[in-house]
């Protein structure tokens, strides 16, 4: 899940790993919601790079539709 941003790096949350769901903390009211973003992501040419703030793990994913994301 990606947050909206015009910056080169945006907020992100991993929704699953190896087919297993990952928890994403969020609070929701009748009028708003807030997501506890655990990481960030950036596009590096053909690579989608995710960095987890808690574990400091960096995952690089090739084959992701980075050209479509870069247009937004």
C-alpha positions as a Markdown table, in Angstrom:
| # | Residue | x | y | z |
|---|---|---|---|---|
| 1 | Unk | 0.0 | 0.0 | 0.0 |
| 2 | Unk | 1.5 | 3.3 | -1.0 |
| 3 | Unk | 0.8 | 6.8 | 0.4 |
| 4 | Unk | 0.3 | 9.7 | -2.0 |
| 5 | Unk | 3.4 | 11.9 | -2.5 |
| 6 | Unk | 5.1 | 14.0 | -5.1 |
| 7 | Unk | 8.5 | 13.4 | -3.4 |
| 8 | Unk | 11.0 | 10.8 | -4.8 |
| 9 | Unk | 10.4 | 8.7 | -1.6 |
| 10 | Unk | 6.9 | 7.9 | -0.4 |
| 11 | Unk | 5.3 | 6.2 | 2.6 |
| 12 | Unk | 4.6 | 2.5 | 2.2 |
| 13 | Unk | 3.3 | -0.6 | 4.0 |
| 14 | Unk | 4.0 | -4.2 | 3.0 |
| 15 | Unk | 0.7 | -6.1 | 2.8 |
| 16 | Unk | 2.1 | -9.6 | 2.5 |
| 17 | Unk | 5.4 | -11.6 | 2.6 |
| 18 | Unk | 5.8 | -15.0 | 1.0 |
| 19 | Unk | 2.0 | -15.2 | 0.6 |
| 20 | Unk | 1.3 | -14.5 | 4.3 |
| 21 | Unk | -0.5 | -11.3 | 5.3 |
| 22 | Unk | 1.5 | -8.6 | 7.2 |
| 23 | Unk | -0.2 | -6.5 | 9.9 |
| 24 | Unk | -0.8 | -2.8 | 9.1 |
| 25 | Unk | -1.9 | -0.6 | 12.0 |
| 26 | Unk | -4.5 | 2.0 | 11.3 |
| 27 | Unk | -7.1 | 4.0 | 13.2 |
| 28 | Unk | -10.5 | 4.9 | 11.6 |
| 29 | Unk | -13.3 | 7.2 | 12.6 |
| 30 | Unk | -16.5 | 8.3 | 10.8 |
| 31 | Unk | -14.6 | 11.2 | 9.1 |
| 32 | Unk | -11.0 | 10.2 | 8.8 |
| 33 | Unk | -8.3 | 7.5 | 9.1 |
| 34 | Unk | -4.6 | 7.3 | 10.0 |
| 35 | Unk | -2.1 | 4.7 | 8.9 |
| 36 | Unk | 1.0 | 3.8 | 10.9 |
| 37 | Unk | 3.3 | 3.6 | 7.9 |
| 38 | Unk | 6.1 | 1.2 | 8.8 |
| 39 | Unk | 8.3 | 2.0 | 5.8 |
| 40 | Unk | 9.0 | 3.9 | 2.7 |
| 41 | Unk | 9.5 | 3.2 | -1.0 |
| 42 | Unk | 11.2 | 4.7 | -4.0 |
| 43 | Unk | 11.6 | 3.9 | -7.7 |
| 44 | Unk | 15.2 | 3.3 | -8.9 |
| 45 | Unk | 14.9 | 2.8 | -12.6 |
| 46 | Unk | 13.3 | -0.6 | -13.2 |
| 47 | Unk | 13.5 | -1.4 | -9.4 |
| 48 | Unk | 10.9 | -0.8 | -6.7 |
| 49 | Unk | 12.8 | -0.4 | -3.4 |
| 50 | Unk | 11.0 | -0.8 | 0.0 |
| 51 | Unk | 12.7 | 0.1 | 3.3 |
| 52 | Unk | 11.3 | -1.0 | 6.6 |
| 53 | Unk | 11.9 | 1.6 | 9.3 |
| 54 | Unk | 11.6 | -0.9 | 12.2 |
| 55 | Unk | 13.8 | -3.8 | 10.9 |
| 56 | Unk | 15.9 | -1.5 | 8.6 |
| 57 | Unk | 15.5 | -4.3 | 6.0 |
| 58 | Unk | 15.6 | -3.1 | 2.4 |
| 59 | Unk | 13.9 | -5.1 | -0.4 |
| 60 | Unk | 14.5 | -4.5 | -4.0 |
| 61 | Unk | 11.8 | -5.8 | -6.4 |
| 62 | Unk | 12.3 | -6.2 | -10.1 |
| 63 | Unk | 9.4 | -6.8 | -12.5 |
| 64 | Unk | 7.1 | -4.3 | -10.7 |
| 65 | Unk | 5.3 | -1.8 | -13.0 |
| 66 | Unk | 7.6 | 1.1 | -12.1 |
| 67 | Unk | 7.0 | 2.9 | -15.4 |
| 68 | Unk | 3.3 | 3.1 | -14.6 |
| 69 | Unk | 4.0 | 4.4 | -11.1 |
| 70 | Unk | 6.6 | 6.9 | -12.3 |
| 71 | Unk | 3.9 | 8.6 | -14.5 |
| 72 | Unk | 1.8 | 9.5 | -11.5 |
